[in-house]
Amino acid sequence: GDDRGDDRGDDRGDDGKDAGASNTDSPLVGVSDKAGINPPGKLVSSVMISRHGDRAPQLTAPAFAAGNRRSYLTHFPIDYAPWEVDYGQLSHIGFRQSYLLGSWLRQRYILGDPINRLLDDRYDHVQTHARSTDVDRTLVTTMGILAGLYPTGTE
């Protein structure tokens, strides 16, 4: 048996964990939390990576995109019916998807549970940083996300 009794001679509590350790296993707890700046478990940063929303088709697509990996030179037919936007551009559905994503982010990081609040209700370039490739559909997707995150009337 263990003959050390209750006096272990270290900083461990009854549960064997370091008594000075945070009471949460969250990876969000950092050095600043141990200094008492942020309460344990307080969200201090968030990174979101997203693909563009729904888009119109490209002009052509290689056969392997349809599952034929034996021929990289053969192209399968695409829908040539009129689209609401040009080939490869973000559709109205895609913009709506990105706006809804921004609205969801607003609910989570601006209006939601105080422990998750990261952003002010008004746009602040120091708090929010958005990047996109220089392709129309990704730029418009980013604009949609930001429009949902900071809707008209919150500027």
N, C-alpha and C positions, 0 to 999 in steps of 0.2 A: 504494500500500500504506500501511499504518499504520506511521508511523515513531516512535510513542511508546515502543515497547519495553515492558519489564516495569514500568517506573516510571511509573505513571499519575498520580501526584500526588493521588489521592483514596482513599476508603475502600472501594473495590470489590475484591472477590476475583477469583480467576482466572475465575470464571464470570460476572463482570460484575455480580453482585448486591452490594448493600450488605453489607459484612462484619459489621456490627452487627445486621443483620436476623435475625429468627428463622429457624430451619431448617425451618419448616413453613408451608404456605400456608393453614392452617386459620383460619377466621373466629373460632375460639374463643380464639385467642391475643390477649390484651389487654395493657394497660399493666402490670398486675401481673406478667405473665409476663416482661416485659423487665426488671423489677426483681428477677427471680429467685425470686419467691414461688411461682409454679406452674411446673412443667416445661412446655416447649413441647408443645402439643397436648393438655394436660390439660383435660378438660371441667370448666367452672366453673359452668354454669347450664343449665337445661333448662326449656322451656315446652311443655306439651302441651294441645292443644285437641281435644275429643272430642264427638261427638254421642251422644245416649242410645242404649241398646241396643234390641233388638227389643221391640216393644210391641204391645198389642192395638189394633185399629182404633178410629178415632174414631166417633162416632155416625153422621155423614154425611160425605161427601166431595164436593166440587164436581166437575162433569163434566170440567173441564179437567185434573184430576188423572189421569184415565183417558185423556188424549190429545185430548179434544174441546175445543179452545180457542175454539170459536165460541159456546159457551153457558156462561156463568158462573153461571147460575141453575139449570140442570138438575143434579140429583144422580143418580149412578148407584147401583144397589143394592149393599149391602155384605153381608157374611156375618153373619147374625144368630145363628149357632150359638153355643152357650155357650162362653165363654172362661174360662180359669183365673183371670183378673183382670178388673177393670172396664175399660170402654172408655177407651182412651188411656193406660192404666197400663203400666208396665214388666212384661214377661212374665218367667217363670222363665228362659227362654232369654236374655233381655236382661240379667238379673242375672248369669247365668253368663258371658256375653260380657264384661261389665264386670269381673267378678272375674278372669277370665283376662287381661284387659288389665293390671290391677293386678299380677298375678303376673309378667307379662312385664316390666313396669317394675321390679319388685323384682329380677328376674334381671339386668337391665341396669344399674340405678343403685345397687343395694345389694350384690348378691352377685357381680356380673360382674367384668370386667376392671378392675383398679385405676385405670386412666386414666379410666374412665367413672364411677367411684363418686362419687356426689354426696350420698348420704343415709346416716345411721346406721341400724343394724338396728332401732332403737326409734324410734317416732314422736317427732318434735320439731317443735313448731308453728313454730319459727323457720325450719327447713329446708323444710318442706312446707306449701304453701298451696293449698287447693282451693276453687273457686268453682262455683256452679251457679245457674241460674235457679230461681225459686220455683215449680217445677212438679214434682209427685210423681215422674214418670218420670226427670227429670234429677237430682233429689236422690238417688233410689235408685241411679241409675247411678253417681253420685259416691261413694256409700257402698260400692258394690261394688268400684270401683277402689281405694279406700282399704283395704278389707278384703283385697284381693289384694296390695296393696303392703305392708301391715303385718298379716299373718294372726295369728289367736289364738296367744298364747304369745310374741309379740314386744313386748308392751306393757311 
